[in-house]
Amino acid sequence: MENEDNLSDEFRVHVVIPSKPNPILEKRIVFKVYKRRWFILFVLCLLNCSNSMLWLTFAPVADQSAQFMGVTLDQINWLSIIYMVVAIPLSFGTTWMLDTLGLRITLVLGSWLNMLGAVLRFVSVLGSLVSAAKFPVVMGGQTLCALAQPLVIFTPTKLAALWFPEHQRATANMIASMSNPLGILVASIFSPMIVGTTNNISSLLFIYAVPATIICFLATVGIRDSSPPTPPSASAESSTSEPFLEGIMLLLRNKAYMILLLCFGSGIAVFTCFSTLLEQIMCVRGYPNDFAGLCGGLFIVFGIVGAGFLGLYVDKTKKFIEATKVNMSLSASGFSVLYFMKIALAVVCSLFGFFGFSIYPVAMELSVECSYPVGEATSAGLIFISGQIQSVIYILLLQGLTKPMADSPFSTCSAGDASLSWRVPMLVMAGLCSAFTCCFVIFFHTEYRRLDAEAQAIGKKPTLTACQTVTSQTLKTRQTPTTSQTDNTQDSDQKEEQASG
């Protein structure tokens, strides 16, 4: 047995052993969880938070950044869009890396790319560089940070599956996933606060580079293993049971997963557009940057609070489908009334975050449940890729639908070309959000394959009755047999021996 100092918990699963003991079944009677899982989760949270801070550094101060670098607002928007463009081709390699090379290599590489990108951005504003070189160097640093994003954002589901027991998975996934919007919150509040009216972009980039450097050191030195010596659950042993390409093909043939891929990917795109374009949408209507930052902050704070409640709820009840459908519906309803008065706008942003942001970790867990035994990084990663592709399409579409305003007396935008009408783009985005939500609520149905497999492995009743023969066959071939299955197998073996005799 492992040294007890390294263990935070140990629990036994009671099963009925047949008269002829099954060595495979006996092997996993005891599962262990290790204290260092919380340190790995802590480092992942810091890295996820830092990367999202770097992503939206310039969005809350888009007009000041455009003036400082001598570029247009569309070019500043590309500092955010580059994350999506880079992530789309790189994400396939990331899912393969997580499921093949392991958690440690992926996190350490992501932390180094994140740090190098942050440092390069700060170098761009030093006095030794000419003004014309500022934006290209910033874009180079932003690209390195964008390379780190899929390495970081795909990891929560994998970490939860490998290191946490069944009753903590959704909570661990929620904590790690919500650290990403926490970074957006920091950028939304502190970017306008640091820059102010002095256009002090150099201080902003230096402050954001410091935590990226510290986190890189913690990840490189502190994370020693990709998985624990003893798995925390029955499914952790087979979390990468399907080869990468075969897993992709299984997902493409999975109707429930494809609906989730399309509909929830659209939800990710809507939230990305909202975070990226909020300041530009609000300044045209006369709202200052600090109020835009406040709305973005309320949006994320309430999202994190909602995710906390929802994560604990689904960990206890396992009602992934019901929670996702209800929250998506309420989120779409809130977004439909987003373009209103000042007080109502702050309230709606809060509700939009509470019901919308909280869906993310639950939906990622749901993607694993409906696609098991495909690797967690592959199933969650493809949904993220879908969100990134749709985000690029949405942002370009919304920018193309804007029209110059002939008269904008209330505008607080400092850039000369910022007086654009966002009414039509907002209505289009609300329509897309509502359409995909309706599609998900009506057509998405699935069984909890991973929970069912774990229940069968320890001789318990499945969490959700299987409704597809193919799924039942897959679980039987992939999972440890239950007592009844073992008895049937022994009977069939005896019949075959008699026949051959």
N, C-alpha and C positions, 0 to 999 in steps of 0.2 A: 504494500500500500504506500501511496505517496506520503511525504512528510506532511503532517497535519497543519504545519504553519503555513503551507501554501494553499490550503483549502479554506474556502469560506463556508462551504456547506457540503453535505453528503446525504444522499437519500436512497432508499431502496424501493424498488418497484416489485410488488408482490404478484407473482404469477403462479399458475398451476402447472407443475412439471409432470409430464406423462410418465408412465411406468418405466419406459426406456428413456432416460434423460437425453434431451437434445443439447449438445454442447454449444450450439450457436445461441440458443435461448438463454442458457445459463451464463454465457459470457457477458451479457448486458443486464444482469439483474441489478447491479450497482452502477449508478451514474454519479459523477462528481462535478462540482463547479469550483472554480479557483478564484481567490481574491483578486488576482492581477487582472481579471477581466474588467474590473472597474477602472483600472489605470489605462488600459487600452481604449476603453470607451471614453475616458476623459481626454486623452490625446486626440482621438478622432473628433470629438466635439470641438476642441480648440482649432484643429486644422480645418474643419468644415466651416467654422465661424470666420476664421481668417480669410479663407478663400472667397467666401461670399462678400466680405468687406472689400476685398480687392476688386471683385466683379463690379460692384455698384459704387465705387469710390466717387465717380464723376457724375452719375445720374442725378443726385440731389443738387448739384451745383453745376449743371450742364452749361448754363449761360456764362458763368464766370470762367469755367474751364475753356470754353470756346474763345473767349477774349484773351485769356492768358496764353494759349497756344497759337492764336491767330488762325483758327480754323472755324468751320461752320458747325451748326448743331447736328447736322446729319453725320459729320465725321466723329463728333463726340459720341453719338449713339452707337457708332461702330465699336467703340471701346467696350460696350456691353454686348453687342451682337457677336463680336469675335468669339466670346465664350461658347455661343451656340454653334457657330460655324465650325470651330475646331473640334467641339465635342462630338459632332455627328460622325465623322470617319474614325475618330480615336476611340469612341465608345465600344466598338466591336472588339478592338484589341484589349481594352480594359476588362471587359467581361471575361475574355479568355485568360487574361493575366490573373484575375482574382480566383477563378475556378481551377486554374492549372498551377501557377507559380505560388499562389498563396497570399494571405492577408498582409504579412509583414513586408514583403518586397513591394507590394502595391502602395502601402501607406508611406513607407520611407521614400520611395521615388516621388510620390505626390508631394510630400513635405519639402523635398529639395527643389522641385519645380516651382512650388509656391513661393519659397524664399528667394530664389534667383530672380523670379519675375518681379517681386516686390522691390528688391534692391535695384534692379535695372530701371524701374520706373522712377525711383528717387534720383538715380544718376542722370536721368534725362533733364532734370530741372537745375542741375548744377551750372554755375556760371561759365564753365569751360565749353559748353555746347552752344552753338549758334541757335538762334530762334527757329530757323527752318528745320532743325534736326530734332526739336523737342517732341513733336507729335509722333514721328516715326519711331523714336526710341521708346516712348511711352507705349506705343502699340506693340513693339517687340516684347516689352516686359509684360504687357497685358496678355499677349499670346502665350507666354510661358505659364502664367497663372491659369489661363484657359486650358492648357494641357494638363494641369494638375486637377482640374475640377472633376472629370469623370473618375479619376483614380480615387477621389475622396467621396464623392456623392453616391457612388455605387456600393460603398463599403458597409453602411449600417445594417442592411438586411443580412449580409454575409457574416458580419461580426455577431449579430444576434443569434444566428443559427448555429455558429460554431462554438460560442463561449457561454451562452445563456440557456437555462432550462426553459421548458415549454411555458411555464407560468410567468416568465420574465421577458420573453422574446419581444412582444409588442411594445412593452415599456422601454426596453433597451433601444429598439428601433426608433421609437418616438423621440427619446432623448438625443440620440445621435442625429436624427434627421432634422429636428427643430433647432439644432445649433446653426444650421444654414440660414434660416430666416433671422436668427438672432444676430448674425453678422450683417444682414441687410438692415436690421434695426439700428445697429451701431453706425453704419454708413449713413443711414437716413437722418440720424440725429446729429452726429458729430461732424460730418462733412460740411454742412452749412454753418455749424458752430465754429469750426476751425477756420474755414475760409472767410466767413463774415463778408465784410465789404472791402477787405484789403487784398483779395485775390491771392492769399498766401498759400498757393498750391504746393510749394516746396515743403512747407511744414506738414501739410496733410499727407504727402507721400512718405515722408520720413516716419511719421507716427504710425502709419499702417505697416511699414516695413519691419519695425521692431518686434511685434509679436510673431510675425512669420518666421523670423530668425530663431526665436526662442523655441517655437513649436517644432521646427526642424531638428533642433538638438534633442528635444524630448523624444521624438519619434525614432531617431536614429539610435539613440543610446538605450531607451527604455523598453521598446518593443522587441522581444527576443524570439517569440514563437508565432507561427501563423494559426495554430490550433492547440488546444490543451492536450495533455497526455491521455486523458480519459474523457470521452464525449459527455456533454451534459444531458443528452436526450437520445432517443432511439434513432431519430432522423439525422442527427449530426454526423453519424458515421457514413451516411450515403449522400451527403450534401452535394457531392460532385460526381454522382454515379453515372450520369449521362455525359458522353463525350460532347464537346462544344458544338460541333456541326450537327450532330444528331439531335442535340437539345434544341437548336434553332429550328430544325425541321419539325420537331414535335410541337413547338410553340406555334408555328405557322399553321398547323393543322388543328389547333385547339381553338374552337369557336369562342368560348368564354374569354380566353386570354386575349384574342384579337379584338373583341369588343372593349375590354379594359384598356388595351394598348391604344386604341384610337380615341376613346372617350376621355379617359383620364389624361392622356397625352395632350388633348385639347385644353383640359383644365390647367395643366402645367403651363401651357402657352399663354393662357389668359393671365395667370398670376405673374408670369415673366414680363409680359407687356405692361401690366399695371405697375410693377416695380420700376421698370425702365423709363416709362413715359409720364409718370405721375407729376413730376415737377413741371414739365413742359405743358401738360394739360391744364394744370391749375394756375400757372402764372398768367396765362392768357385771360383768365376770368378774374384777375385782380388779386389772387392769393399770393402772399409773399413766400419765399423759400422756407422760412421757419414753420409756417402753417402746413406747407406740403410735407415737410419733415415730420411734423406732429401727426398728420394723417397716416403717413407711412409707418410711423412708430406705433400708433394705435392698431393699425392693421396687423402688425407682426406680434405685438405684445398679446393681443387677444387671440391671435392664432396659436401662439405657444401655450397659453392657458387652455384653450380648447383642445389642443393636442394632448396635453397632460391628462385632462379628464377622459378624453376618448381612448387614449392608450390604456389607461387603467381599466376602463370599462370593457374593452374588447379582450384584454388579458383575462378578465374574470368570466365573461359571458361567451366569448368566441363568436360574437355576432358581427363578423367583418362585413358581410354583405349589407345587412340592414343599416349599420352605422354609416357606411360609405354612401348608400343611396340617399338616406335622409339628409346628410350634411351637404352632398352635392346639390340637392334640390334647394335647400335653404341658401346655399352660397350663390347659386344662379339667380335666385329671387332678389338677393341683396344687390348683386351687381347690376341688375336691371334698373335700379333706382339710384345709381351711384352719382349721376350727373345733376346734383341738386344744390340747395342752399348750403351756406357755410356750416351751420350747426348740424344740419342733417347729414352733410358730407362726412363729418368726423364720426358720427354715430354709425353710418352705413359702412365706413371703412373698418370700424371695430367689429361689426357683425360679420362683414365679409371675411375678415381674417379669422374670427372665431370658428365659423362653420367651414371655411374653405381651406385654410392652411392646415387645419387639424386632420384633414383627410389624407394627406401625403403619406405618413408612415403606415397608416392602416391599409391604404391601397397597395403599398409595396408589400406588406405582409400578405394581402389578399392575392397578389400576383404570384407569390410563392405557393400559396395554398392551392390555387387552381391549376398550377403547372407542374407540381411535384411529380417525378423526381428530377426534373431539370434543375441545374445549379441555380442558387439564389442570385448570383451576380448576373447571370444571363437573363433570367426572367425579369428582374427589377431593372436591369440595364437597358433592355429594349424599350421599356416604357419611358425611361428617361430620354432615350434617343428620339422616340416619337414626339415627346414634349419639346425637345430642342429643334427638331425639324419644323414642327408647327409654329414654334416661337419665331423663328426666322421669317416664315411665310406671313405670320400675323403682323409682325412689326413692319415689314416692308409694305404689306397691304394697307395698314393703318396710316403709315406715312404718305402713301400714294393717295389716300382718300382725303387728306387734309387740304383745305383751301385757304389762300391768303385772305385775311380780314381787311376789308376796306377801311373800317374804323374800329379801333379797339381802345377806347378811352380808359378802360380799367386795367389794361395789361401792365404787369410788373416785370415782364421779361426784359432783360437788359440787352440781349442780342437783337440786332436790327431785323433779322429774318424770323423772329420767333412768334410773330402775331399770326398764328394759324388757327383755324377753326377745327376743333376736335369733336364736334357734335356728331357728325356722320360716322367717323371711326368708332366712337364709343357705342353708338347704336348697333353698328355691325358686330362689334365684339360681344355685346350683350346678347345679340341674336345667336351667334355661334355658341356661346356658353350655354344658353338655354336649349338649343337643339341637341347638342351632344349629351347634356344631362338627361334629357328625355329619352334619348336612345339608350343610355346606360340603364336607367331605371326600368325601362320596359323589357329590354332584351337580355340583360346580363343575369345569368343563372349558372351556378357551379356548385360543386361539392368541395369540401375541405380535404384535399387529398393528403396533405402532409399530416394533419391531425388524425385522419383515418388510419394512415399507415402506422403512426406511433401507437394508436389504440390497438391495432391488430398485433403489433410486435410484442405488446405486453399482456395480451389476452383480454383486453377490455372491449366494451361496446363502442363502435365507431361514433365519432362526434356527429357526423352527418351521413345518413344512409346513402350508399352509392347508388346512382341511378343510371350508370352507363356500364355495360358489360366490359368494354375495353378497359375502363379504369380499374375495375375489380381484377381483371387479369394482370394488368400492369403492377398493381400493388402486391399480388400474390407472388409474382416473379421477382419483385424488387425487395420485398421486406421479409423479416424474420417470421417464420410460420407461427400461428397461434396453436393452442393445445389441440383444437379440433382438426386443424389442418395437418398437424403432425401425426395424429392418429390415422387420418385418412391416407396419408402418404405411406405409413407403415403397413396399413391393410393392403394397399395397392402393391407394395413391394413384395409382400408375402404371396399374393395371388400370382405375380409374375414369376416368383421362384418356383411355385407349384407347377405352373404351366411349363416352365423350362425343364423342370424335373421329369 
